[in-house]
């Protein structure tokens, strides 16, 4: 699943959401900050 979730109990909310495997979607700010440094100005 491309949605990266640190809390396993929240995975139920995303299990039927279609998303390409090469797209990473974070649900935590610290993951987004680390993964996408070019967009930190937003």
MARBA-3410 file (N, C-alpha, C, O; in Angstrom, 1 decimal):
42
0.8,-1.2,0.0,0.0,0.0,0.0,0.9,1.2,0.0,1.8,1.3,0.8 ~ 0.7,2.2,-0.9,1.5,3.4,-1.0,1.3,4.4,0.1,2.1,5.2,0.3 ~ 0.2,4.2,0.9,-0.1,5.1,2.0,0.7,4.6,3.2,0.5,3.5,3.7 ~ 1.7,5.4,3.6,2.6,5.0,4.7,2.0,5.5,6.0,1.8,6.7,6.3 ~ 1.6,4.6,6.9,0.9,4.9,8.1,1.7,4.3,9.3,2.1,3.1,9.2
2.0,5.1,10.3,2.8,4.6,11.4,1.9,3.9,12.4,2.4,3.1,13.2 ~ 0.6,4.2,12.5,-0.3,3.6,13.4,-1.1,2.5,12.7,-2.0,2.8,11.9 ~ -0.8,1.2,13.0,-1.5,0.2,12.2,-3.0,0.2,12.3,-3.6,-0.3,11.3 ~ -3.6,0.7,13.3,-5.0,0.7,13.4,-5.7,1.6,12.4,-6.8,1.4,12.1 ~ -4.9,2.6,11.9,-5.4,3.5,10.9,-5.4,2.9,9.4,-6.0,3.5,8.5
-4.7,1.8,9.2,-4.6,1.2,7.9,-6.0,0.9,7.3,-6.2,0.9,6.1 ~ -7.0,0.6,8.2,-8.3,0.2,7.8,-9.0,1.3,7.0,-9.8,1.1,6.1 ~ -8.6,2.6,7.2,-9.2,3.7,6.5,-8.7,3.8,5.0,-9.3,4.4,4.2 ~ -7.6,3.1,4.7,-6.9,3.3,3.4,-6.9,2.0,2.6,-6.4,2.0,1.5 ~ -7.3,0.9,3.2,-7.2,-0.4,2.5,-7.8,-0.5,1.2,-7.4,-1.3,0.3
-8.9,0.2,0.9,-9.6,0.1,-0.4,-9.4,1.4,-1.3,-10.2,1.6,-2.2 ~ -8.4,2.1,-0.9,-8.1,3.4,-1.7,-7.1,3.0,-2.8,-6.0,2.6,-2.5 ~ -7.5,3.2,-4.1,-6.6,2.9,-5.2,-5.5,4.0,-5.3,-5.8,5.2,-5.2 ~ -4.3,3.5,-5.5,-3.2,4.5,-5.6,-2.0,3.7,-6.2,-1.8,2.5,-5.9 ~ -1.3,4.3,-7.2,-0.1,3.6,-7.8,0.9,3.3,-6.8,1.1,4.0,-5.8
1.6,2.2,-7.0,2.6,1.7,-6.0,3.8,2.6,-5.9,4.6,2.6,-4.9 ~ 4.1,3.4,-7.0,5.2,4.3,-7.0,5.0,5.7,-6.3,5.9,6.5,-6.3 ~ 3.8,5.9,-5.8,3.4,7.1,-5.2,3.4,6.8,-3.6,2.7,5.9,-3.2 ~ 4.1,7.6,-2.9,4.1,7.5,-1.4,3.3,8.6,-0.8,3.5,9.8,-1.1 ~ 2.3,8.3,0.0,1.5,9.2,0.6,1.7,9.1,2.1,1.5,8.0,2.7
2.2,10.1,2.8,2.4,10.1,4.2,1.2,10.6,4.9,0.5,11.5,4.4 ~ 1.0,10.1,6.1,-0.1,10.7,7.0,0.5,11.4,8.2,-0.2,11.8,9.1 ~ 1.8,11.5,8.2,2.5,12.2,9.3,3.4,13.3,8.7,4.0,13.2,7.7 ~ 3.4,14.5,9.3,4.1,15.6,8.9,5.6,15.3,8.8,6.3,15.8,7.8 ~ 6.2,14.6,9.8,7.6,14.4,9.8,8.0,13.5,8.6,9.1,13.7,8.1
7.2,12.6,8.1,7.5,11.8,6.9,7.5,12.7,5.7,8.4,12.6,4.9 ~ 6.5,13.5,5.6,6.4,14.4,4.4,7.7,15.3,4.4,8.2,15.6,3.3 ~ 8.1,15.8,5.5,9.2,16.7,5.6,10.5,16.0,5.1,11.3,16.6,4.4 ~ 10.6,14.8,5.5,11.8,14.0,5.1,11.8,13.5,3.7,12.8,13.6,3.0 ~ 10.6,13.1,3.2,10.5,12.6,1.8,10.5,13.6,0.7,11.0,13.3,-0.4
10.0,14.8,1.0,9.8,15.8,-0.1,10.5,17.1,0.3,9.8,18.1,0.5 ~ 11.8,17.2,0.4,12.5,18.4,0.8,12.2,19.6,-0.2,12.3,20.7,0.3 ~ 11.9,19.3,-1.4,11.7,20.4,-2.4,10.4,21.2,-2.1,10.2,22.3,-2.6 ~ 9.6,20.6,-1.3,8.3,21.2,-1.0,8.1,21.7,0.4,7.0,22.0,0.9 ~ 9.3,21.9,1.1,9.2,22.3,2.5,8.8,23.8,2.7,8.4,24.2,3.8
8.8,24.5,1.6,8.4,25.9,1.7,6.9,26.1,1.8,6.4,27.2,2.1 ~ 6.2,25.0,1.5,4.7,25.1,1.4,4.2,25.2,2.9,2.9,25.2,3.1
END
